[in-house]
C-alpha cells in the first residue's frame, strides 16, 4: 500500500482538530464583523449628532451651554466668555461638545 502511494485519510482526532480550528476562525470573523458594525453605528450616530448641533440656532446653543455650566460643567466651566459666547479653553470646549453630543438627538 505504501509503495503504491496510497494515502490514509486523517484520523478522527485530526478531523476534530481541523473542525475546531475552522469553528474558531469563523467565530473570530463574526466577532470582528460585529465589532466593525458597532463602530460604524457609533460613528454614524456621532455624525448625526454633530449635524444636529450645527443645525441648532445660536440661542438654543447658548441655552444648552447655560444648562451645561449649571449642571455637568458646574465648577469646571470657569473659562466661559460671555462676550464670545464660548469657552476660552480648548479642553472645556471639547468637554462641552462631548456633553452636547449626548444631549442632542441625532
C-alpha positions, 0 to 999 in steps of 0.5 A: 500500500505504501509503495503504491502511494496510497494515502490514509485519510486523517484520523478522527482526532485530526478531523476534530482538530481541523473542525475546531480550528475552522469553528474558531476562525469563523467565530473570530470573523463574526466577532470582528464583523460585529465589532466593525458594525458597532463602530460604524453605528457609533460613528454614524450616530456621532455624525448625526449628532454633530449635524444636529448641533450645527443645525441648532440656532445660536440661542438654543446653543447658548441655552444648552451651554447655560444648562451645561455650566449649571449642571455637568460643567458646574465648577469646571466651566470657569473659562466661559466668555460671555462676550464670545459666547464660548469657552476660552479653553480648548479642553472645556470646549471639547468637554462641552461638545462631548456633553452636547453630543449626548444631549442632542438627538441625532 
